[in-house]
């Protein structure tokens, strides 16, 4: 079904069939397929720069979070395993996009972007903003904000323990107050 959902549409009939099939899917399945579609598009663009999604995740975290971050913090922020982040850091260091600095005690690895790394982040970020803008433009006026709000609610609901939401006095962890 995922291949069907991501195959290019070349006729009005295909569009109608695809719309009906997607409309019948559960939201969780639609989110998964949408995530795959975005990831595939990013993978293709990143490959042109010699980067993988994991490479970009580490570079982006360094650019957004600042230099000198410990590897473990970058791994957490990027949602990657520490071992994966370590392998990515080594690859990015060989490509001279990051510099690794190891503290002797307590053996913590810190990463910093090099000048080439900063330039690559700026270049890749500019290229990736094109498809993001195209996807956002596909939403009707106000649709982007609505989708973003709903995705935040979905992700918070998936991650938040119901006891925490209840303790906060809310029906939903994003701050919506309980109905009286």
N, C-alpha and C positions, 0 to 999 in steps of 0.2 A: 504494500500500500504506500510506503514512503516513496519508492521509485515512481509510482503512478502520480503521486502528489507533486513531485518535483520535476517531472518531465515537461519540456516546453509545450505550450499550447499553440497550435497552428490553425485552429478553425473555431468558428462560433459554436459549432456542435460540441467540440472538445471542451470549450469553456463552460458550456451549460452542464455537461456531464461531470466535469471536475467540481464545479460549484455545488452541485447536488451531493456528490460524494463527500466533499469536505464538510458541508453543512450537517451531514448525518454523523460525523465523528464526534467523540467526546472531546471536551476542551483540553484535557490532559494530552490527548493524542495530537491535537492541533498545535499545542505549544511545543511538543517534541519535534514535530515536522517543521514548524517555523524556525526553531532553533537550528535544526540541521540545514535548512535552506540558507540561513544567515552564515553559519559556519562554513558551508561549502563555498559560498561566494567569497568570504574572507580568506579561506585557504588558497583559492585560485589567485587572488590578488597578492597575498603574502608570498606565494611561491615565486612571483616575478621579482621579489626582493631577496630571494634566497632564505626566507623565514618560514617557520612553522607557526601554528597557532600558539603553541607553548612558548616559543621564542617571543612572539608579540606580547603575550600576557606578561612575561617578565619585564620586557622593555617598557611596556605601558605602565606597569606598577612602579618601576624606578622613576619614570618621567613624572608620574602623578604624585608619588609619595616622597620623592627626594632621594638624593644620593646617600650612600652610607647605610642603607637599611640592611639588617641581618637577613640572610637567606631564608631563615624560618619564617620571618614576618612577610617576606615577599611571597613565599609559598602559600601561606594562609590567605593573604589578600587576593592572590591569583586563583585560588582554589586548586592548587596543584600539590602533589605529594612532594615531600622534601627531597626524595631521591630524584624525582623528575626535575625539580628546580635546580638541583645540583648539577645534573647532566646538561641542562639548558645553559646554566651559568658558564660551564666549561666550554661549551660550543660557542657561546657569545663572546667569551674572552678570546678564544682562538680567532674569531672573526674581528677582534679588536673593537667590539661594540660596547663591552663592559670591562671594567677592571675589578678583579677580586682582591680583597684585602682580608687576610686571616689574622685574627687576634690569637695570641698564644694561649691565653687563659681567658675565658673558658672554651677555647677553640671554636670561636664564632666566625663565620664567613660573612663579610660585608660586601655589597656590590655597589658600584658606581658606574654611571654612564660615562663613556669617553666622548670626546667631541664628535667623532664619527657616529657614535651611538645616538647622541642628541640629534644630529642631522638626519639619521635614518628614521628616528621616531617622528620627526617633523614631516619628512617626506612620505612615509607610510601613512601617517595620520591624515594627511591631505588627500591621499588617494582613497583611503577607506571611507572618508566622509562623503564621497560621491554616491556609492551604493546606499549608504545610510540615508542620504537625502532623497534618493529615488524611492526607497521603501517608505519613508515618511510621507512623501508626496502622494503615495498611493492611498493614504488615508484621507477621508473627507476633512474639511475644516473642523478643528477641535478633536478629530479622531485620534491624533497622535497623543494628546494629553489624556484622553479617555483610556486609550490602550495602555499608556505608561502607568496610569493610576491603577488599572485593573491588574496589570502584571505585578506591581508592587504589592497589592493586596494578596494576590495569589502566592507570591514568594514568601511574604511574611507569614501567611497562614500555614504554608508548608513547613516553615522553619520554627515557628513559635509554639511553645508548649501551651496548650489551652489553659493550664493553671496560671501561667504568666499573664495571659490576656485577661483572665478572670480577676486576678489580683490587681490588674491595672484598671479594673472597672469598665472593661470594654468588651464588646461582642467580637471585635476583630483587632488584631495587633496593630493595624495601621492607624488606630486612634479613633475609629468610629464609636461613638458612645452607645451604650446599651439602650434599647428601647424600654420605656417605662411601662 
